[in-house]
Amino acid sequence: MPDPIVTINLALIEHNARAVVTRCARGGIQVYGVTKGACGMPTVARAMLRGGVAGLAESRFENIRRLRASGIDCKIMLLRSPPMVRIEELIRIVDVSLQSELPVIREISRTAERIGRVHDIILMVDLGDLREGIWPNDLLPVVEDVMNLSGVRIVGVGVNLMCFGGIMPTVDNMNQLVAHAYKVEARTGLHLDFISGGGSSSLPLLVSGDMPPGINNLRVGEAILQGGAETFHDAPWPPLDQNVFQLTAELLEVKLKPSLPIGKTGFDAFGNVPRFVDEGDRLRGIANIGREDVMVDGLIPTHKGVRVLGASSDHLVLDLHEADPPLQVGDSVSFKMNYGAMLAVMTSEYVEKVPMREAPHNDEPPSVSIHTLGDADLVFALHRLSERLGTFGVVVQADDARTRLDAGPDRRIAWDALKRSAPHHDALGLLWIDPLAALMPDHSEDEWPAEHAVLRRIMDRLPPYLSPENIVLIGLRRADSAEAEVLKARGIKVYTMVEIDAVGLRQIMREALNIVTSGTSGYHVHYSPDVTDMPGWIKGLGGITVRETHQVMEAVFAKRGMVSLSLSQITSALPPQVAAECVNFLLSAFGKKIL
Ligand SMILES: *Cc1c(COP(=O)(O)O)cnc(C)c1O
C-alpha cells in the first residue's frame, strides 16, 4: 500500500441519508444533502440522492462543476454568497443560493437579466451566531429592495447556527425564523418554498420532538457523512452509522524508545514547545501520514491499544506498546476521524480516496447471456464459444445471467449493450478499449448514434448510471481536436499508446480498474479488435499486442465486477485467425487460464 487511503462506505452514506430524510419527512421537512465535506465527490452525492435527499448543497464552485460534469442534474444549492466574478456561472449551474448582501444580489439580478434568466435566492437571517445573515431589523427593507429586481426571486429565508458563535438551534430561534418567514410572505405576497432551519445541528431538536412547525428545509452534511458524531455528541442517534470514513496508513518504523526526548528542548516544526510525560521505554510506531494530510487531533485509532502521540508534516507518531494484537513494520493502522480530520484528508492530494460498496454476495456459478447482431452468432458458433465457456464452469443462459455479452459489426454495439445493462445498476464504470474515442458530436436523433459518436452518446444519455469519473480509455491512437476537448473538459482518464509503451499495461490496468470500480456497482468493458496488432490484419497496426490484450482481459477477470462486455467488428468477414483471437480474448475475460 504505497499511499494512505481513505475508504468511503457509500452504502452507509445512503443509509444515513435515508434515516435523516425519513425522520425529517415526518416533520414536514425536506432535506438537501451537503457534499462539501466530501469535496463534492459525485459518487457520494449519488449515494445521498439514492437515500432520498431532495437536492444537493455545496459551498464551492469547483465541487459543483464536478457534480454537474458527472451528469448530476438535481437541484443544487450554493451555501454561500458567490464572488462577483462567479456570478454568471452561479446563475448557469446553481438552482438556488443563500444570500445576505444587497450589492451582490443586485449584481446577480443584473447578470441574470442580461442572460435571460431568473435566479432563486434564500435570504439568510442572522439570529445570533454572527456568521452570515441579514440583521433581523434590516430584513424587510432588504426584501423590498429585492422585490424591485427582476433577475432574482426570493424563494425562502434561512439561518445558520453553531458555526461561528456556537449558538444552538432552539425552539425560540426556530420560531423567530418562522415568524420572519411569515412577515416576508405577508409583505411580498409570495409563498416561500424554503424556511431553512440550518444544518445537522438542528436535527437534535427535531429528534426530540421540539422542532416548531413551519421549518420545511434543512441542509444536512455532518449527520449523513459522519453519522452525527459531532451533532449528537453525547447521545448518538441510533439510526445513524458513524463508520462511513476510515483512514488507513502504513507503519514505516516500529521501535522501542524512551518516552522523553533526549537533549535540550526547543521549538518543534510548528513553533510549539512540546511537553512529554515520562512513561519509560515504550514501543512506538511511525505511520506515513502527517499534518499535511490530516488534523492529527481528530484521529481516533480503531486498533485496540494504539494511541496517537503527535505528528510532524509527514510522520504520525503512535504509541503501540499496548497494541492488541501487536503491530510491526509494514502493518496497516486505521483511524476514524472527526469532521475536521475528514475534511483535511479529503482535500489532501496525498491521500487516495476509495469509495466502496459491498460487492453483492453471490455463490452461484458464473453465467453469461450472449446477444449478437448481424452474423456475429455465426462467428461464435464456428469458434464454439458457448461450449468452451462451459469447459471452465461459465454457464451460458438466455437471461438472468450475471454477465451480459454483446457482439456486433461495429462499435455501436457498445451503445446498445450499455443502454440495456446500465439501468440495472445504479452506478457503472466503463473500460473503453479502442483506438478511437468515438466522441464526435452526436447530431443524430436516431435510436442508433453514428459510429464515431458512440461514446459521446453513452456519456450524454446514460447518466446517472454512468459518470465521466468512472470512464477509462485504453489504447487511444487517434483523436480529433473536438474529441480531445471533450476528454479534457470531462476529466476522463485516457491511456494512449504512448503511455502504454512508457508505463506498461500491468500498471495501467491496475489504475484503470480502480477508476471503473471506484464507487460503482460494476463495470462494462468495450473491446474493439482494431486496438490489437493481429497477424494478417492491417487494421490493428501500431496497437497493443495479442499477449497484452490477454493481459488486459486477465486483469479484468481477476478484479471481478465486470457486468457486461461488448465486442465490435465481429462478422463472418473477419479473417479466421482474427476471429479466433477475439474469441480467445473473450475467454480470458471470463476466467480461462492457460493451465
Ligand atoms: C456546511 C453548511 C451546512 C451543513 O452543515 P452540517 O453541519 O455539515 O450539516 C449547512 N448550511 C451552511 C450554510 C453550511 O455552510
The ligand as an SDF file (V2000), in Angstrom:
LIG
                    3D

 15 15  0  0  0  0  0  0  0  0999 V2000
  -21.7770   23.4990    5.7970 C   0  0  0  0  0  0  0  0  0  0  0  0
  -23.0800   24.1150    5.8510 C   0  0  0  0  0  0  0  0  0  0  0  0
  -24.2180   23.3570    6.1800 C   0  0  0  0  0  0  0  0  0  0  0  0
  -24.1280   21.8930    6.5750 C   0  0  0  0  0  0  0  0  0  0  0  0
  -23.6670   21.7410    7.8870 O   0  0  0  0  0  0  0  0  0  0  0  0
  -23.5220   20.3110    8.5810 P   0  0  0  0  0  0  0  0  0  0  0  0
  -23.1770   20.6000    9.9690 O   0  0  0  0  0  0  0  0  0  0  0  0
  -22.4400   19.5800    7.8580 O   0  0  0  0  0  0  0  0  0  0  0  0
  -24.8320   19.6040    8.4260 O   0  0  0  0  0  0  0  0  0  0  0  0
  -25.4440   23.9800    6.1540 C   0  0  0  0  0  0  0  0  0  0  0  0
  -25.5490   25.2900    5.8300 N   0  0  0  0  0  0  0  0  0  0  0  0
  -24.4910   26.0580    5.5280 C   0  0  0  0  0  0  0  0  0  0  0  0
  -24.6810   27.4790    5.2000 C   0  0  0  0  0  0  0  0  0  0  0  0
  -23.2170   25.4890    5.5230 C   0  0  0  0  0  0  0  0  0  0  0  0
  -22.1480   26.2480    5.2070 O   0  0  0  0  0  0  0  0  0  0  0  0
  1  2  1  0
  2  3  1  0
  2 14  2  0
  3  4  1  0
  3 10  2  0
  4  5  1  0
  5  6  1  0
  6  7  2  0
  6  8  1  0
  6  9  1  0
 10 11  1  0
 11 12  2  0
 12 13  1  0
 12 14  1  0
 14 15  1  0
M  END
$$$$
